[in-house]
Amino acid sequence: MLRDILLKQFQERLRDLPLRVQTWRGDVLEGAGAKVHLSLHNPKALQALASPTMGGLARAYVDGLIDLKGHAEDILRLGQALCRTDACLDSRGSDAWKWWRHTRRKDRKNIAYHYDVSNDFYGLWLDKNRVYSCAYFESAEDTLDSAQEKKLDLICRKLMLQPGERLLDIGCGWGGLILRAAEQYGVRATGITLSQNQHDYVREQIRQRGLEGQVDVRLMDYRDVPEVGEFDKIASVGMFEHVGRRNLPAYFEKIASLLRPGGLVMNHGITSVALNSGGLGSGISEFIDDYVFPGGELVHAATVMEAMAAAGIEPLDAENLRPHYGKTLWQWVQRLETNEAKAIEMIGQRKYRIWRIYMAGSAFAFDRNWLALFQILGGKPSEEGRQNYPFTRRHVYPA
């Protein structure tokens, strides 16, 4: 039978892999020094193993055709060995990235799919401020809570926030940045989000902290913010991945219109490593689009700076925090796995598997230089072309 042929072919590949396999019939196949245990629950699982892709293996895991036990990093290494892939070198990109997915209605639906899972679920594995973006580790000993606060302070220092300034946070998440910027830097902060759960959470945080009148949060699309030329500083942290390549010019033009002359913007987000890539290869982009981030799209940092410049925003500084995001994600994975039972009770087995394999796969991708994380600071020059920006970066990295 075909299944026996496929099983025999896989068994031949297994010899040099650190893998133990148990089939649906109870057969056990042993590789060399097994670190990962793979259970095949259905003959259909062999189809995912016949010509494996990393995205295909992730689908088989999420759909319950296979089980994977072992350290998440060992599982990802094994997946790369099985698929024989360098997933960042997909110059063609993925057919999954469709520009028409970025209407207001589609974007709101996509954001709700990812973020409106459960505030308490995210609270299981995020830091105390629920910052859902790359942390900043000044040392290997930094806790996740400390590293996320250091990231928020890094953004605030790069933006040179001053008391009384107006700050807009596009895609404010659970409010970590606007709350800290208001409490520690004295700004008047506005956050916008398309997630109802996030909006309600931030409103309650504002009330509990007594920040009414200084901080507000809106359930609003960035394209609909009305305050032309009224913001001194703008931050976009972990949001522009949802914008779409074809919408980047309009996105930065909107930001430029909201900034006053001399204002600064920080665009912090995931970028591709391959110059012309539309997403990761080996079926990873398609898996993420179908299961995790519908409508997401990655571009190279050079494309980001080109779009900024075309909108009249001068790029002033760029920093790649790639190693920091790998470390952040591995901590998220460890915290999620530690709370596996609670997570499954909250969101179910299938969604738990989606988040576990997605975050572990993302950590692996950052470690392998398949993905990057850039903070790109830009400024809107005055009519005379001036930027009120220091000659040095001492304000960013004080002694």
N, C-alpha and C positions, 0 to 999 in steps of 0.2 A: 504494500500500500504506500501511497505518497507520504503519509505521515511517518512511516518507518524509514523511508529514504531520507526525509528531512531530518529525522532524529539522528540517524547514522551520520549524516553530513555535519550536524552540529556537534556530535560526539567527537568527531575528528578534530574540530577546531578547539574543542574544550581542553585538549591535553596540556596546552601551555598557558591556560588561563586559571587564575586563583578563584575557582568557582565550583560550587557543589550544586548539582541540579537534581531535583526530584520531580518525576513526571506524574501525570494524573493517574497512571497505572501503578504507581508506587516504585518504579525503577529509580535507582540512584546512580548518577554519573558524577565522577570525581575528576576535577582538574588538579593542577599543581598548587598545593598549599592554599586551599580554599579560604578566602576571607569573606566571600559573599555566598549566601544561600539563595538559590532561585527555584521557586516552586512553579511548575506549569500546571494550571488547573484545568486546562481545556486543550484539545488538539489544535484549536485555532491559534494558540500561542506560538506554535511552530512557524506560522506564517510571518510573525513579527521577527523571528529569529533566522528565517531563511535568507533574507537580504536586509539585515537590520539597519535601521536608522535610529538616531538618538530620540527623535520625536516619536517614532513608531514604538520604541520600547517604553517611552513615557506613557503613551496612550494605552498600551497593553497593561501597564501597572495600574493606571487610573481606572481602567474598565474592569479590573479584577481578573484578567486572564492569567496574570502572573503575580507572584509575591516576591519581594526583594527584602532580604534581611542582611544586615551588616551596617558598618559605618557608611554614612551617606557619601563621603569622599571616595571610599573604596568602590561603592556602587557606580559612581560616575566615571571613575578611571576604567572600570570594567566595561562600561557602556562605550567609552571612546575606543577601547581596544577591539571590542566586537564590531564596531561600525567603521573602524579604520578611517577616522575623519578628523579634519581640522576645520571646525565648523565656521570659523570666521571668514574663510576664503570663498564665500559664495558671492561672486561678483555679479551674478545674475539677480540675486535677491530672491524674494519669495513672491509668488503670485497672490499670496494672502493679503498683501498690503494694498487696499483699494481706497483711492482718494475719496470716493463718494461716501465713505463711511463717516465722514467728518462734518455732517450736517449737525445742527444744534440738537435735533431729536436723537440722532444716532449717538452723538457724544454723551448725551445725558444717560441714555440707556446703557452704553458701554461702561461708563463710570459707575453706575448703580450696580452693574453685574459684579464688578471687582470689589468695590469699597463697601457696598451696603450688605455685606455678609453678616456681620455681627460686630458691634463695637467691642463686646467682651471677648470675642475670639481674637481680635487683633491685640487686645490687652494682655492675652496670655503670653505673647512672645515679643512684643515691642517693649521699648524702655518705658520708664514711668511717665514721660511726656508724650508717648505714642507718636514718635517721629518715624515716619515710614519712608526713609531715604537714607543714603549713605552716611554713616557716622564718621568722625574724625578722631583717629587714635594718635595721640602724641607719644604714647609708649605702649608696648605690648601688654602692660599690666592694667591699662585703663579698662574700667567696666563699661558695659554698653550704655548705662545711664550717663556716666561721665563723658564718654566719647560723643554721645548725641548732643549734650549741652555744649561741648567744645565745638561741635559743628555749627550749632546755632550761633554761638559767639563769633566763630570765624566768618560767617555770612554777615553778621551785623558789623563787624570791623571792616570787612571789605566794602560794605555799603557806606561806611563812615556815618552811621546813624547818629543823629544829634537830637536832643530833647526838643519836642514840639514839631518835628518833621512828620510829614504824612508818608506812611509806608503802605503799599499795596502788596499783598501776597496772593499770587495767582495759583490756585490749587492749594489751599492752606491746610489740607488734611485735618488732623485733630487739633490744630491750633498752636502747635509747639512754638513756631517762629514768632507769630504775632503776639502771643502771650509773653514770651521772653523779651521781645523787643520793646514791648510796652513797659514791663516791670523793671527791666534792667537798663534800658536806654532812653526811656521817657518819650517814645514816639507815640503818635496817634496812628493806630494800625487798623487796616481793613483787610479782611480775608474773604476770598470767594472760593466756593466749591460747588460741584454739581452733585455731591453726595448728601442725601437727606440725613443719613446717620451722622456724618461728620458735622454737618451744620448744627444739628440739635445738640451734639456733644459740646461743640465750641461755645454755643450760646450758654449752656449751663456752666462751663468753666468761667466765662466772663462774669456771670452772675455771682458765682461762688467767690471769685477773687476781687469783686468790687471794682471791675474795670469798665462798667457801663459809662459811656461818654468818651472813653479813651480807645476802646477796641470795639469793632463791630464785625459781624460775619454775615455774608449774604449767600443765598442759594442762587447763584448767577453764573452764566457763561461769560468768559473773559471778553468775548466780542460785544457784550452788552454793557460793560462798565461805562458810565456816562461822563465821568469827571475829566474832561479834556484839559491837559496841561496842569493838573492840580496835585500830582504826586511828586514828592521829592525823591523818593526811592521806590523801586519795584523789585520784588523777588519772585522767582518762579522756580520751585524746588520739586523735582520729580514729577513735573506736569507736562513739559513740552513733548515728551515721548508720545503723548496722546494727540498731538496737534496734527501730524501728518506732513510728509515732505512737501506736498504741493501747497499746504496752508502756511508754511513757515514765513513767506514774505508778508502775508496778511497779519500773522501773529506778531511779528516784530514791528510792523507798521502801527498796529494797535497799541503796543507798548510805547512806541515813540510818541504817539499822540497823547498818551496819558501822562507822560513825564514832562516836568517843567524843564526849560533850558538849564543845563548844568546838572541835571539829575542823573542818577546812576541806576542801573539794572543788573541784577545777578541772575543769570540763567544757569541752573544747576540740574544736570540730567544725564541719563545714560546715552552714550553715543556708540556707533559702530567703530570697529578698528579698521576693517577693509574700507578703502576709500569709496568704492562704488557699490557697496553692499546695501541691499534693502532689508536685510535681516540675516539671522544666522541660518546656516545650511543644515544638512542632515535631518530635515523635517522639524527642526526646533522652532522656527518661526511659525510654522503652521500649527504646531501644538499649542504654542503660547496664544496665538490668535483665537483658536477654537476653545481653549479651556481656561485661559487666565486673563489676558488683556485684549479683548476684542478691539480691533481698530488701532492698536499700537503700531508705531513705526519708528525705526532708528535711522539716524543719518550720522555721517562723520562730523567731527568737531569743526573741520574746515567748512563744511556746508552751513553749520550754525553761524559761524563768524561771517561768512559771505552774506547770509540773509540779514544778519544784524546790520552790517555795513550798508547794504542796499537800502535799509529802512532809515538810514541817517543816524544809527547808533554806532559810535566808535568803539571797537574792542580795545579794552585797556589792559586786561590781564586774563590769563587762562591757566588753570591748574588741573592736572589729571589726578583724581583721587582713586584710581582703579584699585590699588592694593587695599585701600580702606573699605571699599565696598565688598570685596571678597571676604574680609574679616567680619564685617557687619552681618553679611548673609549667613556665614557659618554659625555665628552666635544666634541668629534668628532660628536657624534649623535646629540647633541644639535645644533651645528653649521650647520650640514647638514639639519636638520629640519627647522632651521631658513631661510635657503636658498633653501627651497623646490622648489619653482617656477623656480628659475634659474637652479637648478640641473635637473629638469624634462625637461626644454628647451634644456639643453646640451645633456643629455643621454637618455631621455625617461622615462616614468612612470615605466616600468618594471625594468630597471636597478636601478632606484632610490630606488625601493622597495627592491631589492636585497641588496644594500649597507646599507639601513636603518636597515633591520632586521638582517643582518649579524653582523654589528657593535654593535647593541644593544644586540644581543644574545651573542657576544663575551664578552662585558662588564659584562653581567650577569654571564657568565661562570667564569670569573676571580674573581668576587665578591664572588661566591659560592665555590671557590676552586676546580673547575673542570679543570682549566688550570693554569699554572704557567709561569713566564717569568724569565729566568735565564741569568745573565751575568756570563760567566765562562772564567776566565783568565788562559791562559796556557803559558808556556815557553819552548823553545827548548834548552836543556842543552848543554854546551860545551862538547868537547870530554872528558874532565876531570870530567864531571858531574856537573859543576858549573852553578848556575843561578845568574845573576847580578840583584838581587831583594832584596829590603830592608827587614829588620827584622820586621818592623811595617807597619801600613797602614796610617801613618800620611800624606804621600804625596797624598793619595786619599781623605781624609777628613780633610783638613787644618783648623786650628782654624779660 
